[in-house]
Amino acid sequence: MSKLVLLQVLRALAALSVAMLHAQHDAFALTERSGRPFTGLAAFPWEAGVDVFFVISGFIMVYASERLFGTPDGPRLFLARRIARIVPIYWAVTTVYLAVALLAPALLNAEFIGWARVLASYLFIPVARPDGLVQPLYGLGWTLNYEMFFYASFAFALAWPQRSAVLGLGAGLVALVAIGQVLGPLPQPFGFWAHPIILEFTYGMALALLYARGFRLPALPRALLAVAAILALVVVALSISDAAIPSRYFFYGVPAAALVAAVAFGRERDAGRIPLARLGAAIGDASYAIYLIHPFVIRAGRELALRSGLGAAIGPWSFVALALVAAVLASMLVYRLFERPLTARVRAFLNA
């Protein structure tokens, strides 16, 4: 179905956006050591790829769980499938990160190991580091702490029919954020879960509910919606520092929701026949792997360039391009040879 193909393409772009952010960081470190100037492309908030992921997640959970709403076994099946999809590769990546952090901490700038924090990282429990930052051992896992909280809440809501479940869960998440804003700062992990960024899941759920009710848009309004969303993100990037953005759920979340709406509300059914869309969808299939392993690939490329002397020969943007290509290729291999077969085995083990 074209809507799924195009959503997968958007997932690919979101993953590549995050990878682009980190590739530019390493390119800067590479040129800094060689004494050459490098200015990254700051006209777009690359970190907003995470917000697109959150909105897509809210949409897909409602869409893919259509037959589970209001069924006795729905919550169990949903959680088992999410565990099979999310946990194995994340645990594997966390274990690799832990091993590198212990054996060669200079490669990762790793600090604050702490075995209590390690255990919390494996269990998706948000805990604060000694410096106060609430982040798991593998830093990118902060998004998965939100995802797993959303999945647990969503599983609870599956006991009701679709409309009641979506509206009830959305109201519950809004109430949680409101409590956090009025009574905060809340103790961890409640303070983490009450962050307004969780509202981005409700955007996706609302869009999925509209989709389930038959809401569609013609091609031109969807194209205009996508252009407006991208322009809004560009304006944010040029006017507000990502470190000082006051309301991420609004400045990034609303454009992210507009992009998902532009992709999802189409009537076309032939997107899967377009070679470029098929390629994008294939990359989208591996988007979770891209998100998790791209820092390893990019950092390995940087160290290789430095130690081989190639760092002084290749330009920073050439490094960024090569790093992104390498990250995509490595992630697609991980997806096909490790993530997909392991997910199938865990689902079979969990009878899901």
C-alpha positions in Angstrom: 0.0 0.0 0.0 1.4 3.4 -1.0 0.8 5.0 2.4 3.1 2.5 4.0 5.7 2.8 1.3 5.7 6.6 1.7 5.8 6.4 5.5 8.8 4.1 5.2 10.5 6.7 2.9 9.8 9.3 5.6 11.3 7.1 8.2 14.4 6.7 6.1 14.7 10.5 5.8 14.2 10.9 9.5 16.9 8.4 10.3 19.3 10.0 7.8 18.5 13.4 9.3 19.8 12.3 12.7 22.8 10.6 11.0 23.5 13.8 9.1 23.7 15.7 12.4 26.3 13.3 13.9 28.3 13.0 10.7 28.8 16.8 10.6 30.0 16.7 14.3 32.6 14.1 13.4 33.6 16.0 10.2 34.2 19.1 12.4 36.4 17.0 14.7 38.2 15.7 11.7 39.0 19.1 10.2 39.8 20.6 13.6 42.7 18.2 14.1 44.0 19.0 10.6 43.6 22.7 11.2 41.0 23.3 8.4 37.8 25.3 8.8 34.4 23.6 8.6 31.0 25.0 9.1 28.1 22.5 9.2 24.8 23.0 7.4 22.8 24.8 10.1 19.9 25.8 8.0 17.9 22.7 9.0 17.3 21.2 12.4 18.6 17.7 11.7 17.7 16.6 15.2 14.0 17.0 14.3 14.2 13.6 12.7 13.6 12.2 16.1 10.3 14.2 16.3 9.3 12.7 13.0 10.0 9.3 14.4 7.7 9.9 17.4 4.8 11.1 15.2 5.2 8.1 12.9 5.3 5.8 15.9 2.0 7.1 17.2 0.5 6.7 13.7 1.8 3.2 13.1 0.8 1.9 16.5 -2.8 2.8 15.9 -2.8 1.7 12.3 -1.0 -1.6 12.8 -3.1 -2.5 15.9 -6.5 -2.1 14.3 -7.4 -5.7 14.9 -6.1 -5.7 18.5 -8.3 -3.0 19.9 -10.9 -4.3 22.4 -9.6 -7.9 22.2 -8.7 -10.0 25.3 -5.2 -10.9 24.0 -4.5 -7.5 22.3 -2.3 -6.0 25.0 -0.2 -9.1 25.3 0.3 -9.5 21.6 1.1 -5.8 21.2 3.7 -5.8 23.9 5.3 -9.0 22.7 5.6 -7.8 19.2 7.1 -4.5 20.4 9.6 -6.2 22.6 10.6 -8.5 19.7 11.1 -5.5 17.5 12.8 -3.1 19.8 14.7 -5.0 22.5 17.1 -7.4 20.8 19.1 -5.0 18.6 19.0 -2.3 21.3 20.4 -4.7 23.9 23.1 -5.8 21.3 24.1 -2.2 20.6 24.1 -1.3 24.3 26.4 -4.3 25.0 28.8 -3.3 22.2 28.8 0.3 23.5 29.5 -0.9 27.1 32.4 -3.1 25.9 34.0 -0.2 23.9 33.4 2.2 26.8 35.2 -0.1 29.2 38.0 -1.1 26.8 38.6 2.1 24.9 36.6 5.0 26.5 38.5 7.7 24.6 36.8 6.5 21.4 33.3 7.3 22.7 34.0 10.0 25.3 32.3 7.6 27.7 31.7 8.6 31.3 29.3 7.8 34.1 29.2 4.0 33.5 27.8 2.9 36.9 26.3 -0.5 37.0 22.9 0.7 38.3 22.7 3.0 35.3 23.7 0.1 33.0 20.9 -2.1 34.4 18.4 0.8 34.0 19.6 1.2 30.4 18.8 -2.4 29.6 15.4 -2.1 31.3 14.4 1.3 29.6 14.1 3.0 32.9 15.1 6.7 32.8 17.7 7.6 35.5 19.8 10.7 36.0 23.6 10.6 35.5 25.8 12.1 38.3 25.8 15.4 36.3 21.9 15.5 36.3 21.3 14.6 32.7 18.7 11.8 32.3 20.2 9.6 29.7 20.8 5.8 29.3 24.3 4.4 28.8 24.0 4.5 25.1 22.9 8.1 24.6 20.6 7.6 21.6 18.5 5.3 23.8 16.8 8.3 25.4 14.3 8.1 22.5 13.6 4.5 23.2 12.9 5.2 26.9 10.0 7.4 25.6 9.0 4.8 23.0 8.8 2.0 25.6 6.8 4.2 28.0 4.4 4.9 25.1 4.1 1.3 24.2 3.3 0.3 27.8 0.6 3.0 27.9 -0.7 2.0 24.5 -0.9 -1.7 25.5 -3.1 -0.7 28.5 -5.4 1.3 26.2 -5.9 -1.6 23.8 -8.4 -3.1 26.2 -10.9 -0.5 24.7 -12.3 0.0 21.2 -10.0 2.0 18.9 -11.6 5.5 19.2 -12.1 5.3 23.0 -8.5 3.9 23.4 -6.9 6.6 21.3 -8.8 9.5 22.8 -8.4 8.1 26.3 -4.6 7.6 25.9 -4.2 11.0 24.3 -6.0 12.6 27.2 -3.9 10.7 29.7 -0.7 11.8 28.1 -1.9 15.4 28.0 -2.8 15.2 31.7 0.6 13.7 32.5 2.4 16.6 30.8 0.1 19.1 32.6 0.9 17.6 36.0 4.6 17.7 35.2 4.3 21.4 34.2 2.2 22.4 37.3 3.8 20.2 40.0 7.3 19.8 38.5 10.0 19.1 38.6 8.8 15.5 39.3 11.1 12.8 40.6 12.6 10.5 38.1 11.5 8.6 36.1 8.2 10.5 36.2 9.8 13.8 35.3 11.2 12.3 32.2 7.9 10.7 31.1 6.0 13.9 31.8 8.1 15.9 29.3 5.9 17.6 26.6 7.7 15.7 23.9 5.5 12.8 24.5 2.7 14.8 23.0 4.2 14.0 19.6 2.9 10.5 20.0 -0.6 11.9 20.4 -0.2 13.8 17.1 0.5 10.6 15.3 -2.4 8.8 17.0 -4.8 11.6 16.1 -3.7 11.4 12.4 -4.2 7.6 12.4 -7.6 8.0 13.8 -8.5 10.5 11.1 -7.0 8.1 8.5 -9.1 5.2 9.9 -12.2 7.4 9.5 -11.4 7.9 5.8 -9.9 11.3 5.8 -7.8 12.0 2.7 -6.2 14.9 0.9 -5.5 15.5 -2.8 -1.9 15.6 -4.0 -1.6 19.4 -4.2 -2.6 20.2 -0.6 -0.4 17.4 0.6 2.6 18.8 -1.3 1.9 22.3 0.0 1.6 20.9 3.5 5.0 19.2 3.2 6.7 22.3 1.8 5.2 24.4 4.6 6.4 22.0 7.2 10.0 22.0 5.8 10.0 25.8 5.6 8.8 26.0 9.2 11.7 23.8 10.3 14.1 25.9 8.4 12.8 29.1 10.0 13.2 27.4 13.4 16.8 26.4 12.6 17.7 29.8 11.5 16.1 31.7 14.4 16.3 29.4 17.5 19.3 27.4 18.7 18.5 23.7 19.1 20.0 23.9 22.6 17.6 26.7 23.6 14.4 25.7 21.7 11.6 26.5 24.2 8.8 24.1 23.1 10.2 21.3 21.0 6.8 19.5 20.9 5.5 22.6 19.0 8.4 24.0 17.0 9.5 20.5 15.8 6.5 18.4 16.6 3.9 20.3 14.7 5.9 20.4 11.4 6.7 16.7 12.0 3.0 16.0 12.2 2.4 18.0 9.1 5.0 15.9 7.2 3.4 12.7 8.4 0.0 14.0 7.4 1.3 14.9 3.9 2.6 11.4 3.4 -0.2 9.4 5.0 -3.3 11.2 3.7 -2.8 10.3 0.0 -5.0 8.3 -2.3 -2.3 7.0 -4.6 -1.6 3.3 -4.6 1.3 3.1 -7.1 4.1 4.6 -5.1 5.6 1.1 -4.6 6.1 0.9 -8.4 8.5 3.9 -8.4 12.1 2.7 -8.1 13.3 5.6 -6.0 10.3 5.1 -3.6 11.2 1.4 -3.3 14.8 2.2 -2.5 13.6 4.7 0.1 11.2 2.2 1.6 14.0 -0.4 1.8 16.2 2.1 3.7 13.1 2.9 5.8 12.9 -0.8 6.7 16.4 -0.5 8.2 15.7 2.9 9.8 15.8 1.6 13.3 19.2 0.0 12.6 20.4 3.2 11.0 19.4 5.2 14.1 21.2 2.8 16.5 24.4 1.9 14.7 25.3 5.0 12.6 27.4 6.6 15.4 29.6 3.5 15.5 30.1 3.6 11.7 30.7 7.3 11.5 33.1 7.3 14.5 35.0 4.3 13.0 35.3 6.2 9.7 36.6 9.3 11.5 39.2 7.2 13.3 40.2 5.4 10.1 40.6 8.7 8.3 42.7 10.2 11.1 45.0 7.2 11.6 45.5 6.5 7.9 46.3 10.1 7.1 43.3 10.4 4.8 41.8 13.0 7.1 43.9 15.7 5.6 43.2 14.5 2.0 39.4 14.3 1.9 37.2 17.2 2.4 34.7 17.4 5.3 31.7 17.1 3.1 33.2 14.2 1.3 33.6 12.6 4.7 30.0 13.3 5.5 28.8 11.7 2.3 31.0 8.6 2.6 30.0 8.2 6.3 26.3 8.4 5.5 26.6 5.8 2.6 28.6 3.5 4.9 26.1 3.9 7.7 23.2 3.0 5.4 25.0 0.0 3.9 26.1 -1.3 7.2 22.6 -0.8 8.7 20.9 -2.6 5.8 23.2 -5.6 6.4 22.5 -5.5 10.1 18.8 -5.3 9.4 18.7 -8.3 7.0 21.3 -10.5 8.7 20.6 -9.8 12.3 17.6 -7.6 13.2 14.9 -9.2 11.0 15.7 -12.8 11.7 16.2 -12.2 15.4 12.9 -10.4 15.6 11.2 -13.3 13.9 12.7 -15.7 16.4 11.8 -13.7 19.4 8.2 -13.3 18.1 8.0 -17.0 17.7 9.4 -17.5 21.2 6.8 -15.1 22.7 4.0 -16.6 20.6 3.3 -13.2 19.0 
